[in-house]
Amino acid sequence: MSSFFYHTAQTLLNQYTDRFPLLKITQLLDWQAIEQTLANHKVNYV
């Protein structure tokens, strides 16, 4: 996604925080912990 569209989407999310609660999930989740967990499971299966 181009940076223009990303920044436009971020601006809309910041302006209307109550309208798009599910779209803000990326800001709520700790992605590093999820990536580590998935990587550990991947190693176990291989």
Secondary structure as a PSIPRED ss2 file (coil, helix, strand):
# PSIPRED VFORMAT (PSIPRED V4.0)

   1 M C   1.000  0.000  0.000
   2 S C   1.000  0.000  0.000
   3 S H   0.000  1.000  0.000
   4 F H   0.000  1.000  0.000
   5 F H   0.000  1.000  0.000
   6 Y H   0.000  1.000  0.000
   7 H H   0.000  1.000  0.000
   8 T H   0.000  1.000  0.000
   9 A H   0.000  1.000  0.000
  10 Q H   0.000  1.000  0.000
  11 T H   0.000  1.000  0.000
  12 L H   0.000  1.000  0.000
  13 L H   0.000  1.000  0.000
  14 N H   0.000  1.000  0.000
  15 Q H   0.000  1.000  0.000
  16 Y C   1.000  0.000  0.000
  17 T C   1.000  0.000  0.000
  18 D C   1.000  0.000  0.000
  19 R C   1.000  0.000  0.000
  20 F C   1.000  0.000  0.000
  21 P C   1.000  0.000  0.000
  22 L H   0.000  1.000  0.000
  23 L H   0.000  1.000  0.000
  24 K H   0.000  1.000  0.000
  25 I H   0.000  1.000  0.000
  26 T H   0.000  1.000  0.000
  27 Q H   0.000  1.000  0.000
  28 L H   0.000  1.000  0.000
  29 L C   1.000  0.000  0.000
  30 D C   1.000  0.000  0.000
  31 W H   0.000  1.000  0.000
  32 Q H   0.000  1.000  0.000
  33 A H   0.000  1.000  0.000
  34 I H   0.000  1.000  0.000
  35 E H   0.000  1.000  0.000
  36 Q H   0.000  1.000  0.000
  37 T H   0.000  1.000  0.000
  38 L H   0.000  1.000  0.000
  39 A H   0.000  1.000  0.000
  40 N H   0.000  1.000  0.000
  41 H H   0.000  1.000  0.000
  42 K H   0.000  1.000  0.000
  43 V H   0.000  1.000  0.000
  44 N H   0.000  1.000  0.000
  45 Y H   0.000  1.000  0.000
  46 V C   1.000  0.000  0.000
